[in-house]
Structure formats: C-alpha cells, structure tokens
Amino acid sequence: MESEADFQSLLDSSDDTGLPQRGQVLSGRIVTLQPQMIVDLGLKRDGVVAREEVEKLLAENTSLEVGQDVTVTVMEPEDKDGNLLVSIRQMRHQKDWLEAERLMSSGDVWEGTVTGYNRGGLIVKFGEIQAFVPFSHVIDLPRNLSETERPARLQAMVGRRMGFKVIEVDRERRRLVLSQRNAQKEYRELQKSRILDELAEGQIRTGRVTGLRDFGAFVDLGGADGLIHISELAWQRVKHPSEVLRVGQEVEVEILKVDRESKRIALSLKRRQQTPWGRVAERFEVGQVVQGTVTRVTNFGAFVDLGEGVDGLLHARQWPGPVPVKEDEEVMVKILSVQPERQRIGLELVSSPVDENPAADHVDVYEELDSE
C-alpha cells in the first residue's frame, strides 16, 4: 500500500510540473469552434478559449477555422473545472507590447491610423492596443486653440494615416504613448521616397498648394512637394503665382519631370487646361489690328502678349536699328500671319515705318528665325 501511495504521489507531482505557467506562450491547432474553441497544444490538456473572446474575434472579422494554427497565451493553468484557459487576443496584445518596446528602443517610425480623439489628444489603434498621442505631440495644431476649436481640429484628423514614434511604454498601466511631432521629419522623408518611386512623367495627380514664391508654387502630392514653375501656371502671362493660386487650394497637375537623385518634382498646371492656340483661328485673321503687351525683347525681335496665353512675334528685320519697344509696353500691332498648328503669329508694329510693300502683310516673320 505504501509503494502504491508513493507511485500516485509521483504521478500527481509529474502532472503538476507539466502544467504550463500563466503568461506562457504556446502554439497549437484549433480542434473545434463550437460550442467553444478548443486548441490542441500537444499537452495532456487542450486549451480552451473563452466564448466571449471568440465572439469578439469573429465580430472583428478575424479568420478562425478548424485546423488553423494559432499562438496563444496561458491565462489560467487550471480553472475550477480543471480547464487550461488560453487567449489568442492576449497573445496579440503581448506581441504588440513587444513591438512597441522594440520601436521605442530603435527610434523607428511607425505608421498608423487615427481612430478617435479626446480632450487630451488623438487615439490610435496599435494592433490590439489603444495608443494615445498627446495634444502637444500633434503637428499643425496651434497652442492657442480655444476649447471649442480643439475638438473640431482633432475630429478632422480621424481616419488619417500618420507617422509616429513611440515615446512611452508601460505594460502594467497599459499605457502606450506616441508622438507625431517627433516623427515628422523622418516620416516626411519616408513618404517622399515612396511617392518618388510611384511617380512617372505624364501622370496626373491631385495635390494641395503649400507655398507661393516669386518663381512658382509648391504643391504637396501626399508627402512630397513638387514645384509648378511660374511659366507652367497658366497659358497667359503670370507676374506672381498668387494671381492663379492660393495656399491650401486643391489642384490637379501633370508630372513634367521626376529627378529621384535630387528628389525634385516638376509639375504643370497649365497643361491640365485647354491650350489657347485652339481658338487662335477664331480670334485672329491676317490684316487685323489688335492691342498687346510686350513680354520679352530679344536680339531677333519682341514677343507681344495678345491675351489668353497667346504671344506673337515682332521680328527685328522690320527696323534698321534696335527694336523700338520695351518690356511691359502697350502696343498696337497688325496680324501678318497665323499658324495655330505651329503656335505662331507674325506681327507688325502699326506705328512703325515699315516698307509699304503689300506682300509684307503676309510674310512669315518666323522664317528668318527658323534659319538661324
């Protein structure tokens, strides 16, 4: 009897030492889903996942099926009914905490979506964990916003993807804090590299005007800024980009050039508009006298803006000496030739002492220029 008792004691002891520990991570395979989820863990006991957890997982469209391999965390080695309770969700939480700790240690940028907000800042879903971004770590939010303005600005950010850095991880307090401000520079570079890889000449993109300069306008294409040179803003002459655009305006642009080495993107706004040369034949005819503005004087003549983005040429051969006009001067000109297909209009200065030869009315003033 004594030997049998010793044997039973050893057997019970071996069973106890074989029990997994709370928090231990195990791998298994789903055996059944109904009436409750059972997971074969390769142990003497199968793992049981609480019905409430299974319902939540299914409500989140989590894929669960018999025969599927899963990783679980031990919640209770043995409950009052002798069951080994395990959790898939808790395992995911644990993985997320480990990933958060890794990101905090490495300083890498993490990209996530804003799911909500409260008085203090933004809420972001980090896997199974709800992370928090303090108001002071959200960019583009003025410090002096009123209590009524702040919620509206935060609400507008819900659903947006942003770059963050992990700045605090506290598992015990279940506290995960992120910063958009700390990630701003690196995330911008990440986005720029990503967009540069996607862009190609001739593509049409929608962007938002971020800045106006004397030489053109900068447009954010979703993480990378491109430049619309002032000459590509409109077909007509533009003295300053503010005549055509305003900061914050959404525009559709064409990609002219992508320089991946220098990370520069050239854009055009006017090429998304109908060319004014399509209406030239309707607007002008040979012999017609019109008013224009001199836009450029060169050694071979002067270009005159005839409106709607159409320039004509006053050729220098019409005068024995220097071209008698200057930039920005208003002049009256006579149409000598109209060539819409070549985007050319030949002009004659009405007040100039031009040779009275009637054939001059139809001369191609570009002919000499072509031969040069």
C-alpha positions as MATLAB code, in Angstrom:
seq = 'MESEADFQSLLDSSDDTGLPQRGQVLSGRIVTLQPQMIVDLGLKRDGVVAREEVEKLLAENTSLEVGQDVTVTVMEPEDKDGNLLVSIRQMRHQKDWLEAERLMSSGDVWEGTVTGYNRGGLIVKFGEIQAFVPFSHVIDLPRNLSETERPARLQAMVGRRMGFKVIEVDRERRRLVLSQRNAQKEYRELQKSRILDELAEGQIRTGRVTGLRDFGAFVDLGGADGLIHISELAWQRVKHPSEVLRVGQEVEVEILKVDRESKRIALSLKRRQQTPWGRVAERFEVGQVVQGTVTRVTNFGAFVDLGEGVDGLLHARQWPGPVPVKEDEEVMVKILSVQPERQRIGLELVSSPVDENPAADHVDVYEELDSE';
ca = [
       0.000    0.000    0.000;
       2.854    2.312    0.827;
       4.506    1.767   -2.570;
       1.191    2.445   -4.379;
       0.795    5.730   -2.474;
       4.336    6.748   -3.375;
       3.662    5.949   -7.050;
       0.442    8.022   -7.040;
       2.296   10.880   -5.390;
       4.967   10.790   -8.074;
       2.275   10.688  -10.775;
       0.473   13.712   -9.307;
       3.783   15.527   -8.985;
       4.646   14.881  -12.625;
       1.242   16.223  -13.664;
       1.809   19.406  -11.627;
       5.241   20.067  -13.071;
       3.802   19.571  -16.556;
       1.286   22.402  -16.163;
       2.104   25.471  -18.266;
       2.616   28.730  -16.400;
       0.397   31.806  -16.542;
       1.628   34.118  -19.333;
       3.446   31.320  -21.143;
       3.227   31.418  -24.951;
       2.179   28.176  -26.667;
       1.481   27.088  -30.231;
      -1.400   24.835  -31.198;
      -4.117   23.974  -33.669;
      -7.847   24.680  -33.475;
      -9.765   21.414  -32.918;
     -13.316   22.733  -32.564;
     -15.090   26.098  -32.641;
     -18.492   25.061  -31.254;
     -19.814   25.055  -28.625;
     -16.441   26.529  -27.558;
     -12.999   26.857  -29.103;
     -10.638   24.022  -28.228;
      -6.938   24.241  -29.119;
      -4.680   21.181  -29.267;
      -1.426   22.286  -27.636;
       0.329   18.926  -27.710;
      -0.068   18.656  -23.932;
      -2.108   16.358  -21.696;
      -4.789   19.020  -21.716;
      -6.228   21.002  -24.588;
      -6.516   24.772  -24.304;
      -9.907   26.426  -24.022;
     -10.595   29.945  -25.359;
     -13.378   31.858  -23.595;
     -16.585   32.135  -25.631;
     -16.717   35.922  -25.141;
     -13.265   36.273  -26.696;
     -14.211   34.119  -29.684;
     -17.306   36.253  -30.292;
     -15.198   39.428  -30.231;
     -12.645   37.954  -32.629;
     -15.360   36.906  -35.066;
     -17.018   40.335  -34.798;
     -13.664   41.852  -35.848;
     -13.645   39.565  -38.927;
     -10.748   37.528  -37.563;
     -10.239   34.327  -39.554;
     -10.854   31.292  -37.312;
     -11.370   27.760  -38.613;
     -10.806   24.163  -37.568;
      -7.266   23.007  -38.347;
      -5.845   26.559  -38.244;
      -2.526   27.045  -36.429;
      -2.669   29.651  -33.668;
      -0.415   31.088  -30.986;
      -1.940   31.591  -27.542;
      -1.055   32.892  -24.103;
      -1.890   30.902  -20.959;
      -4.419   32.830  -18.885;
      -5.153   30.196  -16.228;
      -3.240   26.878  -15.977;
      -6.264   25.265  -14.305;
      -9.620   26.815  -13.509;
     -12.223   25.427  -11.060;
     -13.424   22.995  -13.718;
      -9.920   21.794  -14.485;
      -9.695   23.615  -17.842;
      -6.497   25.126  -19.258;
      -7.641   28.631  -20.243;
      -5.766   30.318  -23.092;
      -6.203   33.525  -25.101;
      -5.496   34.444  -28.715;
      -6.236   38.120  -28.098;
      -3.888   38.318  -25.116;
      -1.148   36.799  -27.242;
      -1.686   39.529  -29.799;
      -1.516   42.136  -27.051;
       1.763   40.678  -25.884;
       3.200   40.801  -29.411;
       2.065   44.412  -29.734;
       3.728   45.403  -26.458;
       6.953   43.735  -27.563;
       6.776   45.575  -30.897;
       6.120   48.879  -29.112;
       9.156   48.318  -26.897;
      11.275   47.500  -29.948;
      10.143   50.677  -31.728;
      10.865   52.793  -28.670;
      14.338   51.286  -28.396;
      15.171   51.641  -32.104;
      13.522   55.025  -32.642;
      11.984   53.774  -35.898;
       8.919   55.494  -37.358;
       5.635   53.579  -37.207;
       2.651   54.376  -39.460;
      -0.875   54.114  -38.105;
      -4.432   55.410  -38.487;
      -6.168   57.814  -36.113;
      -9.311   56.115  -34.779;
     -10.593   58.733  -32.344;
      -9.765   61.597  -30.018;
     -10.427   63.003  -26.552;
      -9.751   66.300  -24.806;
      -6.079   65.460  -24.439;
      -5.218   64.300  -27.943;
      -5.631   61.551  -30.542;
      -6.401   57.830  -30.193;
      -4.533   55.442  -32.489;
      -5.002   51.679  -32.755;
      -1.639   49.946  -32.352;
      -2.544   46.342  -33.171;
      -4.732   45.289  -30.247;
      -3.573   48.178  -28.066;
      -5.150   51.611  -27.889;
      -2.341   54.166  -28.076;
      -2.520   57.861  -27.192;
      -0.975   60.914  -28.893;
      -0.914   63.957  -26.562;
      -2.149   67.233  -27.987;
       1.356   68.717  -27.663;
       2.736   65.950  -29.913;
       0.261   66.511  -32.763;
       1.621   68.728  -35.549;
      -0.304   71.515  -37.295;
      -2.268   72.329  -34.145;
      -1.765   75.856  -32.759;
      -1.205   76.000  -28.997;
      -3.723   78.826  -28.569;
      -6.773   76.916  -29.860;
      -9.902   77.504  -27.804;
     -11.766   74.672  -26.058;
     -14.389   74.793  -28.812;
     -11.900   74.865  -31.694;
      -9.705   71.996  -30.498;
     -12.285   69.151  -30.789;
     -13.156   70.198  -34.349;
      -9.489   70.170  -35.403;
      -8.908   66.770  -33.778;
     -12.103   65.334  -35.296;
     -10.851   66.300  -38.761;
      -7.823   64.038  -38.240;
      -9.820   60.865  -37.534;
      -9.252   58.339  -40.299;
      -5.952   59.852  -41.447;
      -2.756   57.799  -41.655;
       0.210   59.388  -39.929;
       3.759   58.623  -38.891;
       4.556   58.256  -35.180;
       7.371   57.460  -32.785;
       6.831   55.520  -29.574;
       7.814   57.696  -26.596;
       6.393   55.713  -23.649;
       5.584   52.050  -22.992;
       4.130   50.954  -19.633;
       2.610   47.465  -19.716;
       1.459   47.481  -16.103;
      -0.518   50.676  -16.574;
      -1.438   49.611  -20.126;
      -0.099   52.948  -21.328;
       1.327   53.422  -24.821;
       2.148   56.989  -25.859;
       3.070   58.082  -29.395;
       4.399   61.310  -30.899;
       3.642   62.602  -34.366;
       5.874   65.624  -33.839;
       8.984   63.516  -33.137;
       8.407   61.504  -36.316;
       7.644   64.437  -38.587;
      10.996   64.821  -40.365;
      11.719   61.113  -40.868;
       8.144   60.306  -41.879;
       8.219   63.103  -44.443;
      11.369   61.613  -45.982;
       9.796   58.151  -45.947;
       6.703   59.436  -47.734;
       8.799   61.374  -50.226;
      10.850   58.310  -51.161;
       7.671   56.260  -51.519;
       5.997   58.824  -53.777;
       9.123   59.355  -55.882;
       9.113   55.627  -56.620;
       5.475   55.806  -57.745;
       5.616   58.941  -59.903;
       6.216   58.962  -63.654;
       6.289   61.719  -66.248;
       2.879   62.371  -67.760;
       0.924   61.190  -64.711;
      -1.967   63.306  -63.455;
      -2.006   63.864  -59.686;
      -4.097   65.838  -57.216;
      -2.295   67.882  -54.598;
      -2.627   70.829  -52.260;
      -0.801   74.165  -52.610;
       1.584   74.599  -49.670;
       3.503   77.715  -50.632;
       3.793   80.541  -53.166;
       7.101   82.079  -54.252;
       8.032   84.608  -56.928;
       9.301   81.760  -59.124;
       6.349   79.383  -58.712;
       4.121   77.351  -56.392;
       4.825   74.307  -54.218;
       2.245   71.522  -54.196;
       2.045   68.654  -51.687;
       1.349   65.412  -53.560;
       0.703   63.448  -50.379;
       4.075   63.534  -48.671;
       6.333   65.080  -51.285;
       6.315   68.637  -52.606;
       6.561   69.365  -56.304;
       7.160   72.746  -57.941;
       4.982   74.411  -60.558;
       7.305   76.925  -62.198;
       5.643   80.264  -62.859;
       5.827   79.550  -66.606;
       3.718   76.393  -66.086;
       0.951   78.010  -64.037;
      -1.157   79.281  -66.930;
      -1.052   79.838  -70.666;
      -1.355   83.565  -70.167;
       1.444   85.633  -68.642;
       1.570   85.446  -64.825;
       3.504   88.017  -62.813;
       3.063   86.207  -59.483;
       1.593   82.796  -58.565;
      -0.949   84.482  -56.276;
      -2.766   85.622  -59.428;
      -3.637   81.977  -60.120;
      -3.425   80.008  -56.852;
      -3.855   80.330  -53.099;
      -2.289   78.345  -50.269;
      -4.476   75.385  -49.291;
      -6.127   75.137  -52.713;
      -6.524   71.645  -54.189;
      -5.230   71.383  -57.747;
      -4.837   68.773  -60.470;
      -1.362   68.801  -62.006;
       0.653   66.919  -64.604;
       4.050   65.425  -63.711;
       6.642   67.003  -66.028;
       9.838   65.536  -64.590;
      10.941   63.393  -61.650;
      14.565   63.689  -60.535;
      14.982   60.896  -57.993;
      18.616   61.717  -57.353;
      17.944   65.297  -56.275;
      14.400   64.397  -55.084;
      12.815   67.139  -57.177;
       9.450   67.017  -58.924;
       8.472   69.419  -61.709;
       4.746   69.984  -62.221;
       2.473   71.785  -64.651;
      -0.911   73.312  -64.012;
      -1.470   74.866  -67.438;
      -1.199   71.514  -69.221;
      -4.375   70.448  -67.454;
      -6.118   73.347  -69.192;
      -7.116   73.661  -72.832;
      -4.376   75.240  -74.945;
      -5.337   78.754  -76.069;
      -3.966   78.046  -79.545;
      -7.074   76.013  -80.295;
      -9.068   79.261  -80.577;
      -6.453   81.347  -82.390;
      -8.083   80.891  -85.814;
     -11.359   82.176  -84.355;
      -9.757   85.170  -82.626;
      -7.317   86.439  -85.252;
      -7.071   86.891  -89.017;
      -4.446   88.377  -91.320;
      -4.703   92.180  -91.518;
      -6.444   92.528  -88.147;
      -5.120   95.247  -85.802;
      -5.065   94.399  -82.090;
      -3.593   95.678  -78.855;
      -0.961   93.716  -76.906;
       1.742   93.943  -74.281;
       5.446   93.397  -74.968;
       6.584   90.499  -72.784;
      10.158   89.909  -73.978;
      12.688   91.731  -76.159;
      15.465   89.732  -77.836;
      18.112   90.364  -80.488;
      15.786   88.957  -83.155;
      12.630   90.816  -82.144;
       9.974   91.234  -79.472;
       7.208   88.932  -78.240;
       3.811   90.500  -77.686;
       1.117   89.055  -75.398;
      -2.176   89.060  -77.316;
      -4.209   87.728  -74.383;
      -5.332   84.279  -73.207;
      -1.776   82.972  -73.286;
      -1.045   83.671  -76.953;
       2.143   85.519  -77.965;
       3.014   86.911  -81.373;
       6.424   87.961  -82.759;
       7.547   91.386  -83.961;
      10.656   90.488  -85.986;
      13.723   92.780  -85.728;
      14.121   92.923  -89.503;
      11.221   95.396  -89.577;
      13.567   98.110  -88.263;
      17.007   99.319  -89.414;
      18.196   99.687  -85.817;
      17.272   98.279  -82.373;
      13.715   97.090  -81.744;
      11.844  100.295  -80.754;
       9.766   98.718  -77.941;
      10.448   97.687  -74.375;
       9.042   95.086  -71.986;
       5.582   95.818  -70.497;
       4.894   98.438  -73.163;
       1.352   98.513  -74.585;
       1.454   98.417  -78.396;
      -0.893   98.257  -81.390;
       0.051   95.503  -83.827;
      -1.163   94.156  -87.140;
      -1.540   90.408  -87.783;
       0.770   89.316  -90.633;
       0.416   85.536  -90.373;
      -1.490   82.983  -88.253;
      -0.171   79.414  -87.819;
      -2.090   77.713  -84.975;
      -0.565   74.287  -85.697;
       2.932   75.743  -85.105;
       1.754   78.082  -82.339;
       2.992   81.124  -84.209;
       1.583   84.557  -85.073;
       3.593   87.089  -87.077;
       3.098   90.740  -86.150;
       3.845   94.212  -87.453;
       4.036   97.305  -85.269;
       1.329   99.598  -86.609;
       3.174  102.826  -85.851;
       6.470  101.617  -87.347;
       7.842  102.890  -90.712;
       7.505   99.514  -92.404;
       8.131   99.131  -96.151;
       4.847   99.775  -97.947;
       5.172   96.551  -99.974;
       1.672   94.920  -99.736;
       3.290   91.476  -99.799;
       4.728   92.241  -96.403;
       1.263   91.784  -94.951;
       1.528   88.044  -95.420;
       5.229   87.463  -94.726;
       6.254   84.772  -92.236;
       8.281   86.745  -89.726;
       9.466   83.459  -88.167;
      11.161   82.352  -91.402;
      14.438   84.093  -90.630;
      14.337   82.837  -87.054;
      13.945   79.223  -88.284;
      17.001   79.581  -90.487;
      19.198   80.853  -87.698;
];
